[in-house]
Amino acid sequence: MKRASFIILFFLCALITSCLSLIVEKPSIVLRKITLIPRSSAEMNIFLGLDVQNPNFFDLTLKSFEYTVYLNNEKIGNGLLGEEILIPSSSTTQVQVPVVAKFNDWGKSLKAIITSDNLPYKIEGKADIKTVFGSIEFPFSKEGHINI
């Protein structure tokens, strides 16, 4: 009897884990602001202010967040946020993520950043999310325009 209960429990856990993508609704990511801080004559620190909205009725933990940033359709840098961030249920959490960019990688984007008011951006990558049901990794891509 104990063995049968264990087997049923094991299969239920496996079923929940395999259906996790059906249970967990992906959080939405909105770029709120970009902060540019010169680091040297060849590099610049960029901080992206993101609003991460959790539409689920349970908390999510952002375990890792890898991303590539494009401004004016050119890749300007990438980064990795390695710290865990709690995103409470049915709420929005502000997250600041760093990008170290070298000016020589920017091409035409540097001129567009200096002279443009409405700059197209794209952030893409993957996020690893932990829930009460297990962990799931999902790719994301967000495009829009931002005033710098």
C-alpha positions, 0 to 999 in steps of 0.5 A: 500500500505504501509503495502504491501511494509513493508511485502515485505521488511520484507520478503526480509530481512528475505530471505537475513538473511537466505541465509547469509551463501550462500552470505558470503564466510568464511574467511581463517585462517593461523597460522603464528607463535607461541610465548611462554612466561613463566608465572610461573613454572606451566603456560605459555602464548602462543600467536598465530599469525594468518593471517585472510584472507577475500575473500569477496568484503565487510568488515567483523567484527570478533565479537568473536573468541573461539578456542582450540589449540592442539600441537603434537595431545594433547590439550594444552589450549583454549581461547576466543578473545572478542574484535571486529576486522575489516577485510577489504574486499579482504585483510589479517589481522594479529591477535594475540590471547592468550592462557594460558596453564598449563604445567601439561596439556601438557603431551608429547607435552612439550618435543616435543615443546622443541626438535622438529623443525616441530610440528603438530598443530590444532586449532579449534573453532568457529567465530562470524562474522558480515557483512553488511547483518547480523551476522553469526557464523561458525565453523573452524578447521585448521591443519598444522606444525609449526617451534617454 
